[in-house]
Amino acid sequence: MPSNPIVEQACNFLTERGHDTETVAEITTILESLWSASDLTQRLNAWVRFMHWVREDSGVMLDETGALAGTAVARWKMMFDLFDSLPDARRAVKAAVAEVLVEAEGTNLFGSAGLPSGRGFLADFSDRLVRKLLPEPADEHDLARLLGRLYRRRTHVERFARVPAEVFDRIADLFFGGQGQETWNALRSDFADGFRLLAARVQGEGLQEKLRARSRPGSVAVSPFYRLERCTDAVLEAWLNNQDMAPAASAWRTDCASCRDELAEVARRLESEGVSVDIVYGLEVIDRGLTRMDLMLTIMESPSGPARLAAVHQLLALLIVAAHDDRSVRHLISSNLQLLQRRIVERSGKTGEHYIAWTRKEYWHIWAAAAGGGLLTVFTAAMKMTIVGRGLPLFVEGLVSGLNYAVSFLILQACGLILATKQPAMTAAALATIMREHRGADRLDTIVTYAAQIVRSQLAAAMSNVAVVAIGAYAFSSAWQLVLGHPFLDHHEAEHVFETLSPVASGTVWYAALTGVILWAASLVGGWFDNWAAYHRLPRAISEHHLGERFGRQRMARLAGMVSRNISGWGTNISLGLMLGLTPVIGMFVGLPLDVRHVTLSTGTLSLAAAGSGLPLLGGGWFFWALGGIGTMFVLNLSVSFLLSLNTAARAFGLPRTFLFDFAGAVGRRFIKSPRSFILPPRESDHPLG
């Protein structure tokens, strides 16, 4: 039997209400530890146990408004009944909560929780990573840390935001109603200090050179970020002295709106001038700071009643999310890289539009450009086999192979030729752009028509690549044998090629999928290079370089234009070539199954091997297994690259996953209904956007 009379009353009350023995013992133990705690640490531990218990009830259910259903707040209602019936227990829990609030410090919770540290993305990333890996000392006096302990999981955070208003009102009255002036004065002071800290952070970020250079021109004195701190002081002076807040609050909201206008101007210029992680970092601080301050001002303005409690609930939900996100490495990366990712995807999407045929003329142009790409790949594949046969050191072999690929891809770009495997990453970004921009009742049908155009354009390029490289490599080997008296690849080398391309006797399936990942990654590198050049205004720097005095300004201007048009392709082609060449070497060095299987290059290699192998190998089935490997590469190279790129673009543009599933279903239905539209050349009127 509990020794504390209040705990004994609680035990008897819960037993009389028919609660099971285990539940009664658990809650009375928690309450006794909360009421009998002798220091802040014990009180916080008991409070955390209480909140975890009261939250871990039956499964989460939502009503028609999206709030938690009654079954998900059953234990709260049990506590309401208990404390309504036992005034002594109610006073005891209020006293325990008051002691926590008086002893703990809430300035960090209101003013800095959930905001980037101000030391930059990399420093914040390293700090969070270290906290994930190493234990950290407890800071009982920081309310932000307490919220982090109370709501460790994303589901806990979401459940608090969905607590019905009437339940939250009773929770607030249960723990905070009728508190002494000392407790409220402590919270009031921390609240005001947090408001000041937010204003200082917003002002500091808004006045940094990196944002001022991209804002509207004007002096610092007229900047709304500079004025915001003075308006903040006026608001707090009126609130702390119980004066009329309307004039100060109106002036603050006007400056807040001006700050957001400046943010919109910066974001607009970033679309054309490039993005950096540091700028996105600063924009994130300002946006979160202004949002939180606006909500805090609503609380200060509102009289006691439902409106203020609703604002308090909203603020607490925001702070709980902030405390949770403060520890999340994933959230830091996703929130800061989204705008940069979007910029990269948009650039890839503009490039991808050139790979889509809307007319018959454009369709046959793709066939011709891809045929040229296949012909050039014949020599790339022959050079690759020559490099491999030299017996070079592994790293040198990988580097030279990568340079061989890179030079070939750069020649493709310069001559306007097409390599089919480079298309999916670009066309997926273009498709995502159409998904984001197109609206209306016929949105899904229009996007599916666009997808059909992409598929048949991609098939045209791929079939042209494969056919020409196969015929060209066989002709090359035959000419080689005619001139030199022996095939380009001898019998042993040809046999090795057949074995490595087989989907059952080698890792071709895994390697082909990995190659799709490499193709996707190379497109991101190309987009990043384009963004980097725009952000650092590289074309302008070239056109204005002092070398123009020697070579002529017009030549420098033409060079700048060439860099602006081609730097994305250069980045993609060079990175793709080096990754294709070095990946097998890295795999051998670290002992991992890393290799590449590129459908066009492998087709050329297979044709070279077939030309020099003779009929015995062909008749033995190795050739047909290798053909199966080529088909596997065809599917995996294109599909993996496309799907990864589409997912990246969808995340960058904030497209819901449900829409992507609807899109996939619509594409399947269109294919069943009209497979011809995915294969045969388009009609002149097939452009879905007019």
Secondary structure, 3 states (H helix, E strand, C coil): CCCCHHHHHHHHHHHHCCCCHHHHHHHHHHHHHHHCCCCHHHHHHHHHHHHHHHHCCCCCCECCCCCECHHHHHHHHHHHHHHHHCHHHHHHHHHHHHHHHHHCECHHHHHCCCCCCCCCHHHHHHHHHHHHHCCCCCCCCEHHHHHHHHCCCHHHHHHHHCCCHHHHHHHHHHHHCCCCHHHHHHHHHHHHHHHHHHHHHHHHHHCCHHHHCCCCCCCHHHCHHHHHHHHHHHHHHHHHCCCCCHHHHHHHHHHHHHHHHHHHHHHHHHHHHCCCHHHHHHHHHHHHHHHHHHHHHHHHHCCCCHHHHHHHHHHHHHHHHHHHHCCCHHHHHHHHHHHHHHHHHHHHHHHHHHHCCCCHHHHHHHHHHHHHHHHHHHHHHHHHHHHHCCCCCHHHHHHHHHHHHHHHHHHHHHHCCCCHHHHHHHHHHHHHHHHHHCCCCCHHHHHHHHHHHHHHHHHHHHHHHHHHHHHHHHHHHHHHHHHHCCCCCCHHHHHHHHHHHCCCCCCHHHHHHHHHHHHHHHHHHHHHHHHHHHHCCHHHHHHCCCCHHHHCHHHHHHHHHHHHHHHHHHHHHHHHHHHHHHHHHHHHHHCCCCCCCCHHHHHHHHHHHHHHHCHHHHHCCHHHHHHHHHHHHHHHHHHHHHHHHHHHHHHHHCCCHHHHHHHHHHHHHHHHHCHHHHCCCCCCCCCCCC
